[in-house]
Every structure is written in C-alpha cells, then in structure tokens.
Amino acid sequence: MPEDIINSFMNGPDEKGRFGDFGGRFVSETLMPLILELEEQYEHAKTDQSFWDEMNDLWTNYVGRPSPLYYAERLTKHLGGAKIYLKRDELNHTGAHKINNVLGQIILARRMGKTRIIAETGAGQHGVATATVCAKFGLKCVVYMGAHDVERQAPNVFRMKLLGAEVVPVTSGRGTLKDAMNDALRDWVTNVRDTFYCIGTVAGPHPYPAMVRDFQAIIGKEAREQMMAAEGRLPDTLIAAIGGGSNAMGLFYPFLDDKDVRIIGVEAGGKGVNAKMEHCASLTGGRPGVLHGNRTYLLQDDDGQILEGYSISAGLDYPGIGPEHSWLHDTKRAEYVAITDVEALKAFQLCCELEGIIPALEPSHALAHVMKIAPELPADHLICMNLCGRGDKDIFTVAKALDVNMGPSD
Ligand SMILES: Cc1ncc(COP(=O)(O)O)c(C=O)c1O
C-alpha cells in the first residue's frame, strides 16, 4: 500500500489480513476452517455490545484497569530533559499487559464452545495470563514453552503449574519462543475440534495480528485520555519494547493517525546488531519472509532459513515481528531502534533505584532508549513509555548477568 493512498493508518488490515505487503494467512488446509470460524466470531464480537460489556467488567474488576499513567519525576530530573510518563501496565493482575488480550480470546473461545486452550509463551507472562484465565473459567490449559525459557523464567513456570496448566518444554531449535509457537501450531492442527489457540502477540495468521492489537489497544486508549487529563495535550513521543509487538501495537494504535506523535519501537539488540545475528532486531537486521502464518520481517540466512536470534530477555527473543509493525516501518510511520542487553540492564537498575519500580527486562529495553533520547529533548517534550511488565520473573537472570550469587547465605 503506497503511502499516498493511506488515508488512515488505523484502517488496516485489508479483507485478506494484509497490512500493505505484510501479514496474510499462510496456513495448512486443516486450519483454514478454524481460522475462518475465528474470524467470523471476532468480526461479530467486535460489534456486539455484550462482548465488550463482559470485557470491560473483567478489565475493571479482575485485571484492575485502567492502569495508571505515572509521572516518573526522579527519572525525569536525573535525565534532565523530556518529561517522562510511564504507562503502568505492569500493575495488571498477573504482572504484564498479556492478560488484556487473553481475556478477549478466551471469551471468544467460550462463545465458540472450545474447552481446551493452548498457548505459546516466551517470558512466561502470556502463559501465566492464559493459565490464570483458564483457571477462572474452568478450562483445560496447555502451554508450550521453549526449554531454554523454562530454565530462565522458572518463577513463571511454577506459577503456571500452580494455576493448573500443563507446561510442555520444547527442545527444538534454541528452545525459545519461535520453537514454542511451532509446537503450539502443530498441536492446533491435530486437535482442531475442541482446541482454541490463544496467541500471545500480534503475530500468526489473520485475524490474530489485528485481533490481538484490538484487545491491547486499551493501553493506548487509556494513555490518550490520561495524558489529556494530566497535560491537556497528547504525548510527543511514544516508546515501547517489541518482542512480537503486542504491547507496542496496543500503545501505538490509537495514535497512528496523530501525525505529530512520534512513535518508536524498541527491539532487542542482544550482543549488538552484527553479522553473527546475536540479537532479535528483526526490523533493524532482518528482511521479509514467511513465518508462523504471516509475511513479515524476519532474521534469516541467505537461503531463507530462520535464524535463532538472541536476547537476554525471553519475551523479546523472537526472530520475527508482527506484520503491522513491518508495515509501519516501511511506510515510515514508526521508527524502530535496537537496544543491547547491557543497555537494558543499566535501565533496569536505574528504574529500581530512582523510581522504586522493578521493571521486566522487556520494558527495560524501552527505558534504555528513553535514557538515550530524553536528555537531548526540551523539558516540555512529553514521553509516554509503556512499562508493560514487572521484573519479579527476571531477578535470577539479572543476578546472573550482574554476577551476584543468589544461593543461601549460610
Ligand atoms: C513483560 C513483557 N513485555 C513484552 C513482551 C513482548 O511481547 P510483545 O512484544 O507482544 O508485547 C513480553 C513477552 O513475553 C513480556 O512478558
């Protein structure tokens, strides 16, 4: 879709699920009837007030929405430039933005008569949110998680088990999110009758990228209203971290047509965006291809084989990105940058020390970019960053990276 015929960035995707050259529906014949049924149900739900009444009730009374928009005063003073606001989605029940979307998908699954929910998870936050909502509604829950992530996100694995979910460690590839999603898709193809696949990010075949975005857009809708109430105007810059891209799309989407609002997505730069591909910056260091049912930017070799990628953060450790981000990148509506592990760790520590908030490693990447640009901006420049998860799950990873022994002291 050339830029001159885009009349609204909020119009996508087209009827085939494409955002410009990206997205679509690359799935096997077996899945097609299911995907079409899901699309029909979602299209119906979108305009059904009773669906949104149920969502709003649960968002308010179960999740604890709206999440606050918090002026990070000490961080602002420390950096000495732009005024920094944090959208506190880490305060949601289960500790991240993932539950915003899970509620929507599970309400749909119940309407479709599905009794078994499957999910993939990286950092474990989507798995925990899915296990939580399944427990609430008495549904069977199976979560696929890469074996490497099972190890580095152990607290979340235990939480999922406490909540009654079965956690299946996936040992193929590097044992991260990509591999978990492969196995979840395999499960879905073999259990089409009773199973609903609850995808945790704005990836997968149409209608998932648009549907997950729509459920996460509550973040941006609230941020808009809260910023108007606090400052009487829209923010100048939005910043969010990107794994598959759902918290970022959730924040960005309601602002896409506000051309004066600068939009920045932060990918995982790992050990640096280099030829060794020790990063997960799909837009910064990848090129278009097809993975997990959609066309998007991917880390791949010259033969189109998907590369494993790397990040200290399990939630950002994905060699692809949601197709809408690829489109926003190519149309230049949004900018995408990469932040390394080391930079994210510094931001993690600064947020703990200055704001009394232990952030997840994922939004620590976004914060590291805030730290880069805020000092150069004037004091009346408003930054809104999505603090999309809390860091309890990451303390062991951070301790290891900082060479701190967490074993018993005596
Ligand atoms: C706290 C947190 N933030 C961000 C992400 C990345 O996902 P997305 O890009 O879909 O928001 C994850 C994924 O697990 C997460 O747990």
The ligand as an ORCA input file, in Angstrom:
! r2SCAN-3c Opt
* xyz 0 1
  C       6.581     -8.077     30.094
  C       6.662     -8.364     28.644
  N       6.839     -7.350     27.785
  C       6.931     -7.543     26.453
  C       6.854     -8.812     25.915
  C       6.979     -8.965     24.440
  O       5.768     -9.255     23.818
  P       5.030     -8.191     22.926
  O       6.038     -7.613     22.003
  O       3.999     -8.992     22.216
  O       4.446     -7.162     23.808
  C       6.649     -9.921     26.759
  C       6.548    -11.257     26.221
  O       6.506    -12.249     26.908
  C       6.548     -9.678     28.165
  O       6.365    -10.663     29.036
*
